[in-house]
Amino acid sequence: MSSITLSREQRLSLLAAACPDELIEVADRCLARTDDFSVVVSPQVGCISAQVREPIMKERFLLADVLGCRAEVELNGVRGWAMRLGDDRAAVLAMAVLDAAAAAGPELADGIDELCGRVAERIRLAEAQEWDELAATVVEFEEL
């Protein structure tokens, strides 16, 4: 994963799926490299309306309200932002630190790409396992 350049959206998507302990560990390493850090918006928990698009008519509808947490930080003059499902304030703060560190430069971003790579691999394996479980239910039709 480190040889692939991730967009901010891709990185944040992967970090949102990371385990809180992983986020905090990597964020602590990033913070140890700088003294220029401040919390702009402390972690806030609230409800977010989950909207989906129906596949046939392509119409959007509200599926449910979900619990989410967001935070914003500044690291070496660079702002970082994060939002995660759930109410884990420490994890969302760590995720915001990693967003800022990735934008601030490689001297602060130690371990972020490796974490994203591990998360991407876990997602890939989980999806492959799900498809393996579904394969037994596939109905194949013969052509006439």
DSSP file (Angstrom, degrees, kcal/mol; ACC not computed):
  #  RESIDUE AA STRUCTURE BP1 BP2  ACC     N-H-->O    O-->H-N    N-H-->O    O-->H-N    TCO  KAPPA ALPHA  PHI   PSI    X-CA   Y-CA   Z-CA
    1    1 A M    >         0   0    0      0, 0.0     3,-1.4     0, 0.0   113,-0.1   0.000 360.0 360.0 360.0 -29.0    0.0    0.0    0.0
    2    2 A S  T 3   +     0   0    0      1,-0.3   112,-0.1     3,-0.1     4,-0.1   0.755 360.0  57.4 -67.1 -21.8    2.9    2.4    0.6
    3    3 A S  T 3  S+     0   0    0    110,-0.1     2,-0.5     2,-0.1    -1,-0.3   0.633  97.5  75.7 -80.8 -12.3    3.8    2.4   -3.1
    4    4 A I  S <  S-     0   0    0     -3,-1.4     2,-0.6   109,-0.1     0, 0.0  -0.847  82.1-132.7-100.7 132.5    0.3    3.6   -3.9
    5    5 A T        -     0   0    0     -2,-0.5     2,-0.3     1,-0.0    -3,-0.1  -0.748  23.4-150.6 -84.7 120.4   -0.6    7.2   -3.3
    6    6 A L        -     0   0    0     -2,-0.6     2,-0.1    -5,-0.1   107,-0.0  -0.678   9.5-127.7 -89.9 142.3   -3.9    7.4   -1.4
    7    7 A S     >  -     0   0    0     -2,-0.3     4,-2.7     1,-0.1     5,-0.2  -0.391  31.9-105.5 -74.7 166.3   -6.3   10.4   -1.8
    8    8 A R  H  > S+     0   0    0      1,-0.2     4,-2.8     2,-0.2     5,-0.2   0.912 122.8  51.0 -59.6 -42.1   -7.4   12.0    1.4
    9    9 A E  H  > S+     0   0    0      2,-0.2     4,-2.2     1,-0.2    -1,-0.2   0.905 111.1  47.2 -63.6 -42.7  -10.9   10.4    0.9
   10   10 A Q  H  > S+     0   0    0      2,-0.2     4,-2.2     1,-0.2    -2,-0.2   0.926 113.5  48.5 -64.2 -44.5   -9.4    6.9    0.5
   11   11 A R  H  X S+     0   0    0     -4,-2.7     4,-2.8     1,-0.2    -2,-0.2   0.937 113.0  46.6 -61.6 -47.5   -7.1    7.4    3.5
   12   12 A L  H  X S+     0   0    0     -4,-2.8     4,-2.2     1,-0.2    -1,-0.2   0.871 110.1  54.3 -65.1 -35.9   -9.9    8.6    5.7
   13   13 A S  H  X S+     0   0    0     -4,-2.2     4,-0.7    -5,-0.2    -1,-0.2   0.920 112.3  43.3 -62.3 -43.7  -12.2    5.8    4.6
   14   14 A L  H >< S+     0   0    0     -4,-2.2     3,-0.8     1,-0.2     4,-0.4   0.906 113.1  51.5 -69.0 -41.4   -9.6    3.2    5.5
   15   15 A L  H >< S+     0   0    0     -4,-2.8     3,-1.1     1,-0.2    -2,-0.2   0.852 103.2  59.7 -64.8 -32.7   -8.8    5.0    8.8
   16   16 A A  H 3< S+     0   0    0     -4,-2.2    -1,-0.2     1,-0.3    69,-0.2   0.769 107.0  47.6 -65.0 -24.0  -12.5    5.0    9.7
   17   17 A A  T << S+     0   0    0     -3,-0.8    -1,-0.3    -4,-0.7    -2,-0.2   0.458  92.7 105.8 -94.3  -2.6  -12.4    1.2    9.4
   18   18 A A  S <  S-     0   0    0     -3,-1.1    98,-0.0    -4,-0.4    -3,-0.0  -0.366  80.7 -99.6 -76.5 156.9   -9.3    0.8   11.6
   19   19 A C     >  -     0   0    0      1,-0.1     4,-2.0    -2,-0.1     3,-0.5  -0.512  30.1-121.4 -72.0 142.1   -9.3   -0.4   15.2
   20   20 A P  H  > S+     0   0    0      0, 0.0     4,-2.6     0, 0.0     5,-0.2   0.881 111.6  54.9 -53.2 -42.3   -9.2    2.4   17.8
   21   21 A D  H  > S+     0   0    0      1,-0.2     4,-2.1     2,-0.2     5,-0.1   0.880 107.5  50.2 -61.3 -38.0   -6.0    1.0   19.3
   22   22 A E  H  > S+     0   0    0     -3,-0.5     4,-2.2     2,-0.2     5,-0.2   0.928 111.3  48.6 -64.8 -45.2   -4.2    1.0   16.0
   23   23 A L  H  X S+     0   0    0     -4,-2.0     4,-2.6     1,-0.2     5,-0.2   0.932 112.5  47.5 -60.0 -47.4   -5.3    4.7   15.4
   24   24 A I  H  X S+     0   0    0     -4,-2.6     4,-2.4     1,-0.2    -1,-0.2   0.894 110.4  52.3 -64.7 -41.1   -4.1    5.8   18.8
   25   25 A E  H  X S+     0   0    0     -4,-2.1     4,-1.5    -5,-0.2    -1,-0.2   0.935 114.4  41.1 -61.0 -47.7   -0.8    4.0   18.5
   26   26 A V  H  X S+     0   0    0     -4,-2.2     4,-2.0     1,-0.2    -2,-0.2   0.887 114.1  52.9 -70.4 -38.4    0.1    5.6   15.2
   27   27 A A  H  X S+     0   0    0     -4,-2.6     4,-2.7    -5,-0.2     5,-0.2   0.894 105.9  54.1 -63.8 -39.6   -1.2    9.0   16.2
   28   28 A D  H  X S+     0   0    0     -4,-2.4     4,-1.7     1,-0.2    -1,-0.2   0.897 107.8  50.3 -60.6 -40.1    0.9    9.0   19.3
   29   29 A R  H  < S+     0   0    0     -4,-1.5     4,-0.4     2,-0.2    -1,-0.2   0.900 111.7  48.0 -64.2 -40.0    4.0    8.3   17.2
   30   30 A C  H >< S+     0   0    0     -4,-2.0     3,-1.3     1,-0.2    -2,-0.2   0.920 111.5  49.5 -65.9 -43.6    3.1   11.3   14.9
   31   31 A L  H >< S+     0   0    0     -4,-2.7     3,-1.5     1,-0.3    -1,-0.2   0.799 100.1  65.5 -67.1 -28.6    2.5   13.6   17.9
   32   32 A A  T 3< S+     0   0    0     -4,-1.7    -1,-0.3     1,-0.3    -2,-0.2   0.681  96.5  59.0 -66.5 -16.2    5.8   12.6   19.4
   33   33 A R  T <  S+     0   0    0     -3,-1.3     2,-0.3    -4,-0.4    -1,-0.3   0.404 109.0  40.2 -93.6   1.3    7.5   14.3   16.4
   34   34 A T    <   -     0   0    0     -3,-1.5     3,-0.1    -4,-0.1    -1,-0.0  -0.990  46.6-162.6-149.3 155.4    6.0   17.8   16.9
   35   35 A D  S    S+     0   0    0     -2,-0.3     2,-1.3     1,-0.1    -1,-0.1   0.430  76.2  91.7-108.8  -7.0    5.1   20.3   19.6
   36   36 A D        +     0   0    0     -5,-0.0    40,-2.7     2,-0.0     2,-0.4  -0.663  57.5 127.5 -94.5  82.9    2.8   22.3   17.3
   37   37 A F  E     +A   75   0A   0     -2,-1.3     2,-0.3    38,-0.2    38,-0.2  -1.000  24.6 164.9-140.9 136.2   -0.5   20.6   18.0
   38   38 A S  E     -A   74   0A   0     36,-2.4    36,-2.9    -2,-0.4     2,-0.6  -0.994  35.4-122.5-148.8 151.0   -4.0   22.0   18.9
   39   39 A V  E     -A   73   0A   0     -2,-0.3    34,-0.3    34,-0.2     3,-0.2  -0.845  25.0-179.7 -91.9 118.9   -7.5   20.7   19.0
   40   40 A V  E    S+     0   0A   0     32,-1.7     2,-0.5    -2,-0.6    33,-0.2   0.910  78.8  15.5 -84.7 -49.4   -9.7   23.0   16.9
   41   41 A V  E    S-A   72   0A   0     31,-2.2    31,-2.2     3,-0.0    -1,-0.3  -0.966  85.5-135.9-127.4 112.6  -13.0   21.1   17.4
   42   42 A S  E     -     0   0A   0     -2,-0.5    28,-0.1    -3,-0.2    31,-0.0  -0.263  47.0 -71.2 -64.7 156.4  -13.0   18.7   20.3
   43   43 A P  E     -     0   0A   0      0, 0.0     2,-0.4     0, 0.0    28,-0.2  -0.230  56.9-168.2 -54.1 128.1  -14.7   15.3   19.6
   44   44 A Q  E     -A   70   0A   0     26,-2.5    26,-2.1    -3,-0.1     2,-0.4  -0.974   9.6-150.2-123.7 133.3  -18.4   15.7   19.4
   45   45 A V  E     +A   69   0A   0     -2,-0.4     2,-0.3    24,-0.2    24,-0.2  -0.845  33.6 135.1-103.3 137.5  -21.0   12.9   19.3
   46   46 A G  E     -A   68   0A   0     22,-2.7    22,-3.0    -2,-0.4     2,-0.4  -0.949  52.0 -78.2-162.8-179.0  -24.2   13.3   17.4
   47   47 A C  E     -A   67   0A   0     -2,-0.3     2,-0.4    20,-0.2    20,-0.2  -0.753  34.8-164.5 -95.8 141.3  -26.7   11.6   15.1
   48   48 A I  E     -A   66   0A   0     18,-2.9    18,-3.1    -2,-0.4     2,-0.6  -0.986  21.8-124.8-124.4 132.5  -26.1   11.5   11.4
   49   49 A S  E     -A   65   0A   0     -2,-0.4     2,-0.6    16,-0.2    16,-0.2  -0.686  22.6-143.8 -78.8 120.3  -28.8   10.6    8.9
   50   50 A A  E     -A   64   0A   0     14,-3.5    13,-3.2    -2,-0.6    14,-1.1  -0.768  19.7-168.5 -87.3 120.2  -27.7    7.7    6.7
   51   51 A Q  E     -A   62   0A   0     -2,-0.6     2,-0.3    11,-0.2    11,-0.2  -0.899   5.7-176.8-113.1 137.1  -28.9    8.1    3.2
   52   52 A V  E     -A   61   0A   0      9,-2.4     9,-2.3    -2,-0.4     2,-0.5  -0.870  23.3-125.5-128.0 163.9  -28.9    5.4    0.5
   53   53 A R  E     -A   60   0A   0     -2,-0.3     7,-0.2     7,-0.2     5,-0.0  -0.952  23.7-128.4-113.2 124.9  -29.8    5.3   -3.2
   54   54 A E     >  -     0   0    0      5,-3.0     4,-1.2    -2,-0.5     5,-0.2  -0.522  20.0-135.7 -69.2 133.5  -32.2    2.6   -4.3
   55   55 A P  T  4 S+     0   0    0      0, 0.0    -1,-0.1     0, 0.0    -2,-0.0   0.725  91.4  45.2 -73.5 -23.3  -30.6    0.7   -7.3
   56   56 A I  T  4 S+     0   0    0      1,-0.1    -2,-0.0     3,-0.1    -3,-0.0   0.968 127.9  20.4 -85.1 -59.5  -33.5    0.5   -9.7
   57   57 A M  T  4 S-     0   0    0      2,-0.1     3,-0.1     1,-0.0    -1,-0.1   0.543  96.0-131.6 -87.5  -8.1  -35.1    4.0   -9.7
   58   58 A K     <  +     0   0    0     -4,-1.2     2,-0.4     1,-0.2    -1,-0.0   0.782  53.2 151.9  62.4  29.0  -31.9    5.7   -8.3
   59   59 A E        -     0   0    0     -5,-0.2    -5,-3.0    -6,-0.0     2,-0.3  -0.725  40.7-131.2 -92.7 140.6  -34.0    7.5   -5.7
   60   60 A R  E     +A   53   0A   0     -2,-0.4     2,-0.3    -7,-0.2    -7,-0.2  -0.620  29.2 172.0 -87.1 147.2  -32.4    8.5   -2.4
   61   61 A F  E     -A   52   0A   0     -9,-2.3    -9,-2.4    -2,-0.3     2,-0.5  -0.988  38.3-101.8-150.2 156.7  -34.1    7.8    0.9
   62   62 A L  E     -A   51   0A   0     -2,-0.3   -11,-0.2   -11,-0.2     3,-0.1  -0.671  31.4-176.9 -80.2 124.0  -33.2    8.1    4.6
   63   63 A L  E     -     0   0A   0    -13,-3.2     2,-0.3    -2,-0.5    -1,-0.2   0.900  56.3 -46.4 -87.1 -47.6  -32.3    4.7    5.9
   64   64 A A  E     -A   50   0A   0    -14,-1.1   -14,-3.5   -16,-0.1     2,-0.5  -0.976  52.0 -94.3-172.5 168.0  -31.7    5.5    9.6
   65   65 A D  E     -A   49   0A   0     -2,-0.3     2,-0.3   -16,-0.2   -16,-0.2  -0.888  43.2-167.3 -96.6 133.6  -30.1    7.8   12.0
   66   66 A V  E     -A   48   0A   0    -18,-3.1   -18,-2.9    -2,-0.5     2,-0.4  -0.878  24.3-108.8-122.1 154.5  -26.7    6.6   13.2
   67   67 A L  E     +A   47   0A   0     -2,-0.3    19,-3.1   -20,-0.2     2,-0.3  -0.660  45.1 170.7 -82.2 132.1  -24.4    7.6   16.0
   68   68 A G  E     -AB  46  85A   0    -22,-3.0   -22,-2.7    -2,-0.4     2,-0.4  -0.946  22.8-151.3-141.2 161.1  -21.2    9.4   14.8
   69   69 A C  E     -AB  45  84A   0     15,-2.7    15,-2.4    -2,-0.3     2,-0.3  -0.994  13.8-174.7-135.0 139.1  -18.3   11.4   16.3
   70   70 A R  E     +AB  44  83A   0    -26,-2.1   -26,-2.5    -2,-0.4     2,-0.3  -0.938   4.9 172.9-133.9 157.4  -16.2   14.1   14.6
   71   71 A A  E     - B   0  82A   0     11,-1.9    11,-2.1    -2,-0.3     2,-0.3  -0.980  14.8-153.3-156.0 159.7  -13.2   16.1   15.5
   72   72 A E  E     +AB  41  81A   0    -31,-2.2   -31,-2.2    -2,-0.3   -32,-1.7  -0.998  16.9 175.2-140.6 137.2  -10.8   18.7   14.0
   73   73 A V  E     -AB  39  80A   0      7,-2.6     7,-2.7    -2,-0.3     2,-0.4  -0.842  23.6-135.7-132.5 168.8   -7.1   19.3   14.9
   74   74 A E  E     +AB  38  79A   0    -36,-2.9   -36,-2.4    -2,-0.3     2,-0.4  -0.997  20.5 180.0-129.9 129.2   -4.2   21.4   13.7
   75   75 A L  E >  S-AB  37  78A   0      3,-3.0     3,-1.8    -2,-0.4   -38,-0.2  -0.981  73.6 -18.3-132.4 117.0   -0.8   19.9   13.4
   76   76 A N  T 3  S-     0   0    0    -40,-2.7    -1,-0.1    -2,-0.4   -39,-0.1   0.871 129.2 -51.9  52.7  39.4    2.2   22.0   12.2
   77   77 A G  T 3  S+     0   0    0      1,-0.2     2,-0.5   -41,-0.2    -1,-0.3   0.487 116.7 114.3  79.8   3.2   -0.2   24.5   10.7
   78   78 A V  E <   -B   75   0A   0     -3,-1.8    -3,-3.0    22,-0.0     2,-0.3  -0.914  61.3-134.0-110.7 130.7   -2.2   21.8    8.8
   79   79 A R  E     -B   74   0A   0     -2,-0.5     2,-0.4    -5,-0.2    -5,-0.2  -0.604  19.0-168.1 -84.4 142.3   -5.8   21.1    9.7
   80   80 A G  E     -B   73   0A   0     -7,-2.7    -7,-2.6    -2,-0.3     2,-0.3  -0.971   2.8-170.3-128.1 146.2   -7.0   17.5   10.0
   81   81 A W  E     +B   72   0A   0     -2,-0.4     2,-0.3    -9,-0.2    -9,-0.2  -0.954   4.9 178.1-136.0 150.4  -10.5   16.3   10.3
   82   82 A A  E     -B   71   0A   0    -11,-2.1   -11,-1.9    -2,-0.3     2,-0.3  -0.996  12.3-173.8-153.7 151.7  -12.2   13.0   11.0
   83   83 A M  E     +B   70   0A   0     -2,-0.3     2,-0.3   -13,-0.2   -13,-0.2  -0.978  12.9 175.4-143.7 134.4  -15.6   11.4   11.5
   84   84 A R  E     -B   69   0A   0    -15,-2.4   -15,-2.7    -2,-0.3     2,-0.2  -0.961  34.9-106.4-134.6 152.0  -16.3    7.9   12.6
   85   85 A L  E    S+B   68   0A   0     -2,-0.3     3,-0.3   -17,-0.2   -17,-0.3  -0.525  86.8  29.5 -72.3 147.8  -19.4    5.9   13.4
   86   86 A G  S    S-     0   0    0    -19,-3.1    -2,-0.2    -2,-0.2   -20,-0.0  -0.515  98.2 -78.0  97.8-168.1  -20.0    5.3   17.1
   87   87 A D  S    S+     0   0    0     -2,-0.2     2,-1.3   -42,-0.1    -1,-0.1   0.067  70.9 135.7-124.6  24.7  -19.0    7.4   20.1
   88   88 A D     >  -     0   0    0     -3,-0.3     4,-2.0     1,-0.2     5,-0.2  -0.616  26.5-179.8 -79.8  95.7  -15.2    6.7   20.5
   89   89 A R  H  > S+     0   0    0     -2,-1.3     4,-2.1     1,-0.2    -1,-0.2   0.870  78.1  52.9 -66.0 -39.0  -13.8   10.2   21.1
   90   90 A A  H  > S+     0   0    0      1,-0.2     4,-2.3     2,-0.2    -1,-0.2   0.906 109.8  48.9 -64.6 -40.7  -10.2    9.0   21.4
   91   91 A A  H  > S+     0   0    0      2,-0.2     4,-2.3     1,-0.2    -2,-0.2   0.907 111.8  47.6 -66.6 -41.9  -10.3    7.1   18.1
   92   92 A V  H  X S+     0   0    0     -4,-2.0     4,-2.0     2,-0.2    -1,-0.2   0.871 112.0  50.3 -70.2 -34.0  -11.8   10.1   16.2
   93   93 A L  H  X S+     0   0    0     -4,-2.1     4,-2.0     2,-0.2    -2,-0.2   0.918 111.5  48.5 -66.4 -42.7   -9.3   12.5   17.7
   94   94 A A  H  X S+     0   0    0     -4,-2.3     4,-2.2     1,-0.2    -2,-0.2   0.893 109.8  52.6 -62.8 -39.8   -6.5   10.1   16.7
   95   95 A M  H  X S+     0   0    0     -4,-2.3     4,-2.0     2,-0.2    -1,-0.2   0.891 107.9  50.5 -64.2 -39.5   -7.9    9.8   13.2
   96   96 A A  H  X S+     0   0    0     -4,-2.0     4,-2.2     2,-0.2    -1,-0.2   0.890 108.7  52.9 -65.0 -38.8   -8.0   13.6   12.8
   97   97 A V  H  X S+     0   0    0     -4,-2.0     4,-2.8     1,-0.2    -2,-0.2   0.920 109.5  48.8 -60.5 -43.9   -4.3   13.7   13.9
   98   98 A L  H  X S+     0   0    0     -4,-2.2     4,-2.3     2,-0.2    -2,-0.2   0.862 108.4  53.6 -67.1 -35.1   -3.4   11.2   11.2
   99   99 A D  H  X S+     0   0    0     -4,-2.0     4,-1.4     2,-0.2    -1,-0.2   0.935 113.6  42.4 -62.6 -45.7   -5.3   13.2    8.6
  100  100 A A  H  X S+     0   0    0     -4,-2.2     4,-2.1     1,-0.2    -2,-0.2   0.910 113.4  52.2 -67.2 -42.0   -3.3   16.3    9.5
  101  101 A A  H  X S+     0   0    0     -4,-2.8     4,-1.3     1,-0.2     7,-0.3   0.891 107.1  52.5 -63.0 -40.1    0.0   14.4    9.8
  102  102 A A  H  < S+     0   0    0     -4,-2.3    -1,-0.2     1,-0.2    -2,-0.2   0.879 114.4  42.7 -63.6 -36.9   -0.5   12.8    6.3
  103  103 A A  H  < S+     0   0    0     -4,-1.4    -2,-0.2     1,-0.2    -1,-0.2   0.780 106.7  62.5 -78.6 -27.2   -1.0   16.3    4.8
  104  104 A A  H  < S-     0   0    0     -4,-2.1    -2,-0.2     1,-0.2    -1,-0.2   0.783 116.0 -90.5 -71.8 -27.3    1.8   17.9    6.8
  105  105 A G    >X  -     0   0    0     -4,-1.3     3,-1.6    -5,-0.1     4,-1.2  -0.610  38.9 -69.3 135.2 166.1    4.5   15.7    5.2
  106  106 A P  T 34 S+     0   0    0      0, 0.0    -1,-0.1     0, 0.0     4,-0.1   0.718 116.4  70.2 -64.5 -22.8    6.4   12.5    5.4
  107  107 A E  T 34 S+     0   0    0      1,-0.2     3,-0.1    -3,-0.1    -2,-0.1   0.766 113.6  28.9 -67.4 -22.3    8.4   13.5    8.5
  108  108 A L  T <4 S+     0   0    0     -3,-1.6    -1,-0.2    -7,-0.3    -6,-0.1   0.604 105.3  76.9-105.3 -17.6    5.2   13.3   10.6
  109  109 A A    >X  +     0   0    0     -4,-1.2     3,-1.7    -8,-0.3     4,-0.5   0.135  58.6 151.8 -88.4  21.9    3.3   10.6    8.7
  110  110 A D  T 34 S+     0   0    0      1,-0.3   -80,-0.1    -3,-0.1   -81,-0.1  -0.323  72.3   3.4 -58.0 122.1    5.2    7.6    9.9
  111  111 A G  T 3> S+     0   0    0     -2,-0.1     4,-2.2   -82,-0.1    -1,-0.3   0.270  96.8 107.8  91.6 -10.9    3.1    4.5    9.9
  112  112 A I  H <> S+     0   0    0     -3,-1.7     4,-2.5     2,-0.2     5,-0.2   0.949  82.4  44.0 -68.4 -47.7   -0.1    5.9    8.4
  113  113 A D  H  X S+     0   0    0     -4,-0.5     4,-2.3     1,-0.2    -1,-0.2   0.884 113.5  52.1 -64.3 -37.6    0.3    4.2    5.0
  114  114 A E  H  > S+     0   0    0      2,-0.2     4,-2.3     1,-0.2    -1,-0.2   0.914 110.1  48.7 -64.4 -41.9    1.2    0.9    6.7
  115  115 A L  H  X S+     0   0    0     -4,-2.2     4,-2.4     2,-0.2    -2,-0.2   0.932 111.4  49.7 -61.9 -45.9   -1.9    1.2    8.8
  116  116 A C  H  X S+     0   0    0     -4,-2.5     4,-2.6     1,-0.2    -2,-0.2   0.889 109.9  52.2 -60.5 -39.0   -4.0    1.9    5.8
  117  117 A G  H  X S+     0   0    0     -4,-2.3     4,-2.1     2,-0.2    -1,-0.2   0.908 109.4  48.4 -63.5 -43.0   -2.5   -1.1    4.0
  118  118 A R  H  X S+     0   0    0     -4,-2.3     4,-2.2     2,-0.2    -2,-0.2   0.911 113.3  47.4 -64.1 -42.2   -3.3   -3.4    6.9
  119  119 A V  H  X S+     0   0    0     -4,-2.4     4,-2.5     2,-0.2    -2,-0.2   0.922 110.7  51.5 -65.4 -44.2   -6.9   -2.2    7.0
  120  120 A A  H  X S+     0   0    0     -4,-2.6     4,-2.4     1,-0.2    -1,-0.2   0.894 110.6  49.3 -59.9 -40.4   -7.3   -2.5    3.2
  121  121 A E  H  X S+     0   0    0     -4,-2.1     4,-2.5     2,-0.2    -1,-0.2   0.900 109.9  50.6 -67.0 -40.9   -6.0   -6.1    3.4
  122  122 A R  H  X S+     0   0    0     -4,-2.2     4,-2.3     2,-0.2    -2,-0.2   0.908 111.8  48.1 -62.6 -41.2   -8.4   -7.0    6.3
  123  123 A I  H  X S+     0   0    0     -4,-2.5     4,-2.5     2,-0.2    -2,-0.2   0.926 111.4  50.3 -64.2 -44.3  -11.3   -5.5    4.3
  124  124 A R  H  X S+     0   0    0     -4,-2.4     4,-2.2     1,-0.2    -2,-0.2   0.916 112.2  46.8 -60.7 -44.2  -10.2   -7.5    1.2
  125  125 A L  H  X S+     0   0    0     -4,-2.5     4,-2.4     2,-0.2    -1,-0.2   0.892 111.7  50.7 -66.1 -39.8  -10.0  -10.7    3.1
  126  126 A A  H  X S+     0   0    0     -4,-2.3     4,-2.1     2,-0.2    -2,-0.2   0.905 111.9  47.5 -64.6 -41.4  -13.4  -10.2    4.8
  127  127 A E  H  X S+     0   0    0     -4,-2.5     4,-2.3     2,-0.2    -2,-0.2   0.892 111.6  50.4 -67.4 -38.7  -15.0   -9.5    1.4
  128  128 A A  H  X S+     0   0    0     -4,-2.2     4,-2.2     2,-0.2    -2,-0.2   0.902 110.7  49.5 -65.2 -40.5  -13.4  -12.6   -0.1
  129  129 A Q  H  X S+     0   0    0     -4,-2.4     4,-2.1     2,-0.2    -2,-0.2   0.903 109.7  51.6 -64.3 -40.7  -14.6  -14.7    2.8
  130  130 A E  H  X S+     0   0    0     -4,-2.1     4,-1.9     1,-0.2    -2,-0.2   0.915 110.5  48.1 -62.6 -42.9  -18.1  -13.3    2.4
  131  131 A W  H  X S+     0   0    0     -4,-2.3     4,-1.6     1,-0.2    -1,-0.2   0.879 109.0  54.2 -65.8 -36.9  -18.1  -14.2   -1.3
  132  132 A D  H  X S+     0   0    0     -4,-2.2     4,-0.5     1,-0.2    -1,-0.2   0.901 109.6  47.6 -61.9 -40.0  -16.8  -17.7   -0.5
  133  133 A E  H  < S+     0   0    0     -4,-2.1     3,-0.5     1,-0.2    -1,-0.2   0.855 113.7  47.5 -68.6 -34.8  -19.8  -18.2    1.8
  134  134 A L  H >< S+     0   0    0     -4,-1.9     3,-2.0     1,-0.2     4,-0.4   0.726  92.0  80.1 -77.7 -21.8  -22.2  -16.9   -0.8
  135  135 A A  H >< S+     0   0    0     -4,-1.6     3,-1.2     1,-0.3    -1,-0.2   0.821  84.9  60.8 -57.5 -33.1  -20.8  -19.0   -3.6
  136  136 A A  T 3< S+     0   0    0     -4,-0.5    -1,-0.3    -3,-0.5    -2,-0.1   0.695 102.3  53.3 -68.3 -17.5  -22.8  -22.1   -2.3
  137  137 A T  T <  S+     0   0    0     -3,-2.0    -1,-0.2    -4,-0.2     2,-0.2   0.451  79.6 118.9 -97.2  -1.1  -26.1  -20.2   -2.9
  138  138 A V    <   -     0   0    0     -3,-1.2     2,-0.6    -4,-0.4    -3,-0.0  -0.465  52.8-150.5 -69.8 131.8  -25.4  -19.3   -6.5
  139  139 A V        -     0   0    0     -2,-0.2     2,-0.5     2,-0.0    -2,-0.1  -0.918   9.2-159.3-103.9 122.3  -27.9  -20.7   -8.9
  140  140 A E        -     0   0    0     -2,-0.6     2,-0.4     0, 0.0    -2,-0.0  -0.887   4.6-153.7-105.3 130.8  -26.5  -21.3  -12.4
  141  141 A F        -     0   0    0     -2,-0.5     2,-0.3     1,-0.0    -2,-0.0  -0.791  14.4-124.6-102.7 143.4  -28.9  -21.6  -15.3
  142  142 A E        -     0   0    0     -2,-0.4     2,-0.3     1,-0.0    -1,-0.0  -0.613  24.5-121.6 -82.9 145.2  -28.3  -23.6  -18.5
  143  143 A E              0   0    0     -2,-0.3    -1,-0.0     1,-0.1     0, 0.0  -0.652 360.0 360.0 -84.3 144.2  -28.5  -21.8  -21.8
  144  144 A L              0   0    0     -2,-0.3    -1,-0.1     0, 0.0    -2,-0.0   0.449 360.0 360.0 -87.3 360.0  -31.0  -23.2  -24.3
